[in-house]
Every structure is written in structure tokens, then in C-alpha cells.
Amino acid sequence: MRPITFNFGNLAAASATNIALSQGPITGGNSVTLNGSTVVGGVAILDQARRVLITSVGNDSGITFTVTGTNRYNAVMSETLTGGNVGAVNTNNDFLTVTKIVANGTTASTITVGTTTIASIMVPLEMYGNPTNISLNFVVTGTVNYTVNETWDDPYNLVGLYPANQYPPNWVALAALTGKTTTSQAGLTATARALQVVINSGSGSLLCEIVQAGILTV
């Protein structure tokens, strides 16, 4: 496989209100008003694809919120998450834009919507390389905490062609690349279907280098 090299990071500071300012109670079935600092023309446009944060002043654990928007590739997507109990919950997917947030029940009190410190990017791997050795190198610039996950599930199973437990993929953290804050290297000897580079916190960036040995076989 041709080496993959890309830069990832330099996230804007997280904000609990940059998508929606404090409002509520939100009546079930109604949309949250998107009026935070990232909103233009009714759409929240984030600096990079990243996790969306919903903070509840009351107990909203009995209702769900459906977040709709687009991913880093401008494909429409949505995610439904259970509300928090006097606290915050965040999406598992990364949104580049948010176009709508709907609660399926009336919130207990007010809520705000913003972004976390977390963002991630997926890197597909070649399943049929031989040998399967994969070298990973992550060069840190500035301050950043990051983790690298792997999956054996199909990361493109978007239409239910395989068992439901394969999407979203089951990501497993690589022990050698969990919660790292410095330049680090690691190797894999068994081919996963994809890697996920996750920035947990920090305003710094990563130079990500992934090299997979082998040639295609049929």
C-alpha cells in the first residue's frame, strides 16, 4: 500500500454554547434553535468535523436528541443520543455542520449545544496485503492528546449489508498509542480493516504517517 501521510488537529477551542445558546424547556418533537457563534443562516459550521455536545440543566436521561448535519466529506448524517442527567452527553460521530437537533420528548429544563475537545478521522487499510505489517508514526506539534483505534468491522457498512453489530464499527484502542502526548511509533502485524485517529484534547496537531507492507493478492 502506498504510504498515507496527513496532518490532523489544530482544533478551535471547545465551547458548550457555540451551536445553541441556553434555551428551553424544548417541547418534544420541536427543533432546538441553532443560534450559537458558529451558526450562519441557521446552520452551525464548525472549524473541523468534531463531536457535538449537548448539556442538560435538568434530567433528560429519559429522552433522546437526534442531531442531523454533514460529516467531513459533506455527506448527510444523523445520530441519536440519550440526554444527560444534569450533565453533558456527546455524539460518537464527527459533524462538520449541524442543521437540526430534535428532542423526542420535552426537556426537563434548559439545554445548550456546542462542541467537545474530541475529533477523529478514519483511515481505511488494505485487507489483502501480504505480508500484513503496518508501521505507524505520529509526530506531535504543540499540545495534543491522542489515541489510535483499530477495527475489524466493515467501516463502510452504511446500508446494513452485514450484521447490525458491525456498524458503527467496534473501535479497539491500541495499547501503545492510547492517551499519547508526544511523538510515538507503533506497529501492527495483523491487518485491521481501518484505523481511527482520535484527538482527545489540545490545540496542537499530528503529522500522521501510516505504511502498510505487501502487495495485492487475489
C-alpha positions, 0 to 999 in steps of 0.5 A: 500500500502506498504510504498515507501521510496527513496532518490532523488537529489544530482544533478551535477551542471547545465551547458548550454554547457555540451551536445553541445558546441556553434555551428551553424547556424544548417541547418534544418533537420541536427543533432546538434553535441553532443560534450559537457563534458558529451558526450562519443562516441557521446552520452551525459550521464548525472549524473541523468535523468534531463531536457535538455536545449537548448539556442538560440543566435538568434530567433528560436521561429519559429522552433522546436528541437526534442531531442531523448535519454533514460529516467531513466529506459533506455527506448527510448524517444523523445520530441519536443520543440519550440526554444527560442527567444534569450533565453533558452527553456527546455524539460518537460521530464527527459533524462538520455542520449541524442543521437540526437537533430534535428532542423526542420528548420535552426537556426537563429544563434548559439545554445548550449545544456546542462542541467537545475537545474530541475529533477523529478521522478514519483511515481505511487499510488494505485487507489483502496485503501480504505480508500484513505489517503496518508501521505507524508514526505520529509526530506531535506539534504543540499540545495534543492528546491522542489515541489510535483505534483499530477495527475489524468491522466493515467501516463502510457498512452504511446500508446494513449489508452485514450484521447490525453489530458491525456498524458503527464499527467496534473501535479497539484502542491500541495499547501503545498509542492510547492517551499519547502526548508526544511523538510515538511509533507503533506497529501492527502485524495483523491487518485491521480493516481501518484505523481511527485517529482520535484527538482527545484534547489540545490545540496542537496537531499530528503529522500522521504517517501510516505504511502498510507492507505487501502487495495485492493478492487475489 
